[in-house]
Amino acid sequence: MRELVNGSIDWDDRLWRYISVARFLDMLNQRTLHFASANQFEDQFEGAVFVEPVDEGDLSPMGFVDHAFFELKRLTKISCWHRRDYESDAMWRLYGAENKGVAICSTPERMRAALKPFRLAPEFGIEDLWAGPVEYVDLTRQPLTDPGMLERFFKKHRAFEWEQEFRLAISLRMAEEFGVRVPVCGISVDVDLDVLVDRVVLGPSVSGAQYLELHEPLQRAGLSKRLQRSTLFGRPRYVTVPAAGSSGPPTSKT
């Protein structure tokens, strides 16, 4: 795993990946980490160097350059993580299957040790894996000047700054230029789950049935002792309960 910008990674950063239970089970069973194609992301500015205002009703068709960069996005495979010390309610809602998913906790150091070399086929060479935090830029005022074909995917419009993303990326552009067939929707990279996973956090609304569904695969993977419940699963209390042996009535929290 290579650092996109030297010195940009804090190797002990806490990283979160919020996914559905089904996607997590696939990860456990296959022992791989999924990298989606950049053209699958909802962010329409993905890979853009500038945001140009348009008139209402301007529905001009995709031009040659636009089509070329759509192909570039198809050939760029990315795994997105959230940089934060604590879990996020917003991320659960958006990416954690509406609170019914799973969050995987890791660090860049764990990723570096856990991710295995990726080849499109056994007879092909190893593809470079790049990593780094996303930089957020106001693309309406600060166009990117001559970014590389991969570097542009580590810079995003400032409106998305709340995401606080850390990305892993593999560019397969050169592979396709040499006639290698590149998967359309993404790739799966082999990973040592025991090294990658620091904790597995269950979403606030994961049911008892889903918990049981996860228990056996986690046990097989040797990760059952790293399973935790979301802190949002707790029961709210509106008065402070006195400690055992103390006297006096409960007090309201302020």
N, C-alpha and C positions, 0 to 999 in steps of 0.2 A: 504494500500500500504506500503510495507516494503522496507527499504533501504538495498541493497545487501551488501554494505560496509559502516559501520557506519561513518558518517561525509563526505561521498563522494558527496553528493548532495547539490548544491546551490539551495534552494527552490524557488528563484526568477529568476533563469536562463530563458532566452527567448528561447522557443522551437518552431520549425516549423515542420509541416507535410505537404508535398507536395503530392497532389493526383489529380486524374482526376475528372472532374465535375460529371461523373456518380457515382463514388465511394463516393463523397461528398454528393450527393443527397440520396444515400442509407443510409449514416450515419444520415442525417437529418430525413429521414422518419422512420428509425428503432430506432433512438436514441441509437445507439450502436457504440463502437469503435472496429474496426476489428484487430484481432491479427493473423498474418499469421504463418504457420508452418515454422520452420527454414529451412527445406529442400526445401522450395519454393524459397529461396533467390539465386541470381546468384553467390554470393561469394562462390567459391568451398572450401575455407578454413574455412567456418563457423564451429565453434566448434573444430577446429584442435588445437593440442598442439605443433606441429612442422611442418615446411615445409621442405620436403626432396627433394633434387635435383634428377631428374630422367634422364635416357638416352633417347635420341630421339627415338621414335618408341616403347617405353615401354608401352604397352597397356595391362598389366596384369589385369585379372578380379578382381572384388571387392572381398576381402577376408572376413572371418567371422567377424573380428573386424570392418572392414569398414561397413559391413551390419548392425552390431549392432548399430553403431553410426549414420547411416542413420535413423534407427528407433528412436534413441534418438532425432534427429532433428525433426522428424515427431511429436513427443510428446511434443516438446517445442514450445510454441506459443508466438510470439513476435510482439510488436508494436514499430516501429522505428521512431525516431524524430531527427531533426537536431538542434544542439546547436549553435546559432549565434544571435548576436544582430540585424543584418540587413538581409534583403532578399538576396538570392544568385541566380545569373543568371545560374550558373552550375546546381543547384538543380532544378530550373524551367525546364531546358532542359532535365534532366535525369528522374525526378520523377513527374514533373508537366505537363505531357502529352504534352511535347514540347511547353511550354509556354501557353497552352490552359487549364490549370488546376486551382486548388485552393490551397492556403496555409492556414492552420489553425495555429494560434498563441496561445500558452498556456505557462504555467509554471509548474514545478513539484508540487508546492503548489496547483495550480488549479486542477491538476490531482488527487492529494491525496484526495481532497474534492469531486471531481466529479465522480470518478469511483466507481461503486457499486459492492457489493460482487458477485462473479461468481461461479455458480454451473453448472456442466454438465447436471444435471437434478434436479428438485425440491427436490427429496428425498435424494440427495447426499449432502455431506458436502461442505463448502466453500473452494475454492482453494486459495492458497497463491499467491498474486500478488507482484512481486519484481520489483525494479526500480534502475536505476543508470546510470552514464555516462560510455561509453565504454572506456577501456584502450587499447592503441595501442602498440604492441610489435613486434620487429623484430623476427619473428618465425624461421628464418633461423639461428639465432645466440643465441636466448634466448628461449629455449623450456619451456613451462609451466610445472611446476612440481606439479603433483597430483592435478589438478584443480577439483572442484566438477562438478557434472552433469549439474548444472545450471550456475555456475560461468564461465565456459569456453565460454559461449555465451555473456559474457560481456568483453571479450578480443578478439582483432582482429589483424590480420597481419598489420604491420605498413604501408604497401602500401595503406591501406584504410584510413589513418589518416585524409585525407581531408574531409571525411564524417562527422567528429565530432558528433558522434551519442550519443543519449540518448535513453535508451531502457526500455520498460516495458515488463515483461516476466512472463508467467505462465507455470510451468512444470506439465504435466499430466501423467508423467511416473508411479507414484504410483497408480493413478486411473486405468490405464490399467492393472497393475499387479493384481488389485483386480477385474478384469473382466469387468470393465466399458468400453463401446464403446467410443472411442475418435475420433472426426471428423478428417478426413484426411487433409483437406486443410486450416483449421483455425477455429477460434471461434469468437463470437461477445460478447463483454462485455457491459452491460448496463451502460449508462453514463448520467449525468446531463449536457446537452450541454450548458445551461446558465452559469454554473460554469466553465466548461472546456474551453470554447472558449473566448479568450480575443479579438481577431480580426479575420476576414476572409479576405484574400487578393486575389483578382482576378488576374490570370496570365496576362502577357503583351499582349497575343494574344487572349484572351477570346472575342468572338464575341458578338454583341448586342443581338442576339437571345439567346445565352447561358446565358447572364446576365438576360434576362427576364425569362428564365427557372428557374433561381435560386431565383428570387425575392420573389415569393409566398412561397416556402418552408422556406426561411429564415425568412419571416414575421411570418409564423406560429410558428416557433421555437423561435421567439422573438429576432432574431439576425440581423435583417435588418440594424439596426443602427451601427453595428460593421463591416459592409462591406466596404472595401477600394479597390482602384485600386493599382496595382503594380507601384512602382516608375519608372519601366522600360517602362511604358505606356506613359510617358511624351514625348513631342516633343522637339527634340534637337535644340538648338539655337547656332549660331556661333559668335554672337556679343552680348555685354551687352547692354540691352535696358535702356536708361536713365530714372531715376525716374521722375514722373510727376512734372512739374514745373522747372526741371533743364534744363540747356542750354548745348550746345555742341553736337558733333556727337557721335554716338555709338562707343564703343571701342571693339576691338577684345579681346577675352579671350585667355589667354596663359596657 
